[in-house]
Amino acid sequence: MNKQNKNRPDLRTKAVHTGVYKDSSYNSVTTPIYPTSTFYFDALGKNKGYDYTRSGNPTRSALEENIAALEGGVGCSATATGMAAITAVLFYLKPGDHVVTGDDIYGGTYRLFAQVFSRGGISFDFINMRDPRAVRKAITAKAKMVWIETPSNPLLNIVDLEGVIGLARSKKILTVVDNTFLSPYFQRPFDFGADIVVHSTTKYLNGHSDVVGGAVIYGNKDLETRGRFLVNALGVSEAPFDAWLVLRGIKTLVPRMETHQANALAIARHLEQHKHVKKVYYPGLESHPQYALIKKQMSGFGGMLAFELDTKKITPDQLFKRLKYFSLAESLGGVESLIEHPWSMSHASMGEPALKASGITKETIRVSVGIEGAQDLIGDLDNALSG
Ligand SMILES: *Cc1c(COP(=O)(O)O)cnc(C)c1O
């Protein structure tokens, strides 16, 4: 689709082989888990590179090396959750600083910005990042950070990475991209000049709905030095066992993403024709209003889609009850298909005015498409929609 394609075979190999510290004691082919809080010194001032697990742990280091390689950063800190990663990054700032971000970012990020960091003296502008005029108006030299999330959740709106990052860079403003929705397989923010990339590894990177985690990936060494200091000082690093699970999950990132995408595209095309569905939001549909931009900056469309249900025909609750393979649940990015109601579930913490402003309605349904058989998933949806 674009120049990122040439990275694909490379990424498959990196996902499997990078940061895998094979065990020299017994020759295990996988990285051992080191469940230890501390590491003994051979002599004063002499250890094997690790002293205390909050600051560093070999299992976590293996994961960090792997994620840094996939994103193309110079280093990575693996954190306890995605929110822990985002919290750490906000601590690059100090009271009085200003952040520009989208009005349709992840609900938990919105809450952290609006209800926690605002009280610490940091100010935020939540703007429509698809509108170049709003972007130019908001991104002035006053801003210290631009926070980008693309595609957005749940309506899959796209932010122009080259345009927005380019503008911020020309004013020497730090740019951060939350790349959770596409994973480095389908989108590489560093190629567009981003300074920092964050992930909720809870989602596609781990991919098996069995752990929560996050990652901060650094675009240069200075950012890495400060970031590692912050993650250690704040105490938000990831536990060794959780790091091990994410490292295991990442090895199958590429085949999982391919299947998520193929299934999501098939479902989106099918729903677009369904008489009980009013509208479908999916970056892989030619009907997406930003399809040209999508082709330019993404090398795939991902596994998330949303649609507007015709609630005169069927209510969300009726739909959810009739489904067999789609569990009614928040979160996303796992091998199993999930479905949910953003208005009352994942995005409820935004409050009604912000929900309305971002275009989410009581009829919006969000789907995290899993890797099951596409025909089974389509059949399940058809059956449930028709009643
Ligand atoms: C889930 C999510 C987060 C938060 O991650 P947690 O692991 O739940 O703390 C942040 N950003 C995006 C885009 C997410 O989907």
Ligand as a Chemical Component Dictionary entry (heavy atoms), coordinates in Angstrom:
data_LIG
# 
_chem_comp.id                   LIG 
_chem_comp.type                 NON-POLYMER 
_chem_comp.pdbx_formal_charge   0 
_chem_comp.three_letter_code    LIG 
# 
loop_
_chem_comp_atom.comp_id 
_chem_comp_atom.atom_id 
_chem_comp_atom.alt_atom_id 
_chem_comp_atom.type_symbol 
_chem_comp_atom.charge 
_chem_comp_atom.model_Cartn_x 
_chem_comp_atom.model_Cartn_y 
_chem_comp_atom.model_Cartn_z 
_chem_comp_atom.pdbx_ordinal 
LIG C1 C1 C 0 -7.087 0.657  26.388 1  
LIG C2 C2 C 0 -6.452 1.884  25.881 2  
LIG C3 C3 C 0 -5.653 2.688  26.708 3  
LIG C4 C4 C 0 -5.468 2.396  28.186 4  
LIG O1 O1 O 0 -4.784 1.207  28.398 5  
LIG P1 P1 P 0 -4.959 0.265  29.700 6  
LIG O2 O2 O 0 -4.043 -0.859 29.418 7  
LIG O3 O3 O 0 -6.412 -0.104 29.786 8  
LIG O4 O4 O 0 -4.547 1.080  30.884 9  
LIG C5 C5 C 0 -5.064 3.805  26.145 10 
LIG N1 N1 N 0 -5.248 4.124  24.833 11 
LIG C6 C6 C 0 -6.005 3.381  24.022 12 
LIG C7 C7 C 0 -6.170 3.783  22.596 13 
LIG C8 C8 C 0 -6.641 2.246  24.506 14 
LIG O5 O5 O 0 -7.413 1.507  23.692 15 
# 
loop_
_chem_comp_bond.comp_id 
_chem_comp_bond.atom_id_1 
_chem_comp_bond.atom_id_2 
_chem_comp_bond.value_order 
_chem_comp_bond.pdbx_ordinal 
LIG C1 C2 SING 1  
LIG C2 C3 SING 2  
LIG C2 C8 DOUB 3  
LIG C3 C4 SING 4  
LIG C3 C5 DOUB 5  
LIG C4 O1 SING 6  
LIG O1 P1 SING 7  
LIG P1 O2 DOUB 8  
LIG P1 O3 SING 9  
LIG P1 O4 SING 10 
LIG C5 N1 SING 11 
LIG N1 C6 DOUB 12 
LIG C6 C7 SING 13 
LIG C6 C8 SING 14 
LIG C8 O5 SING 15 
# 
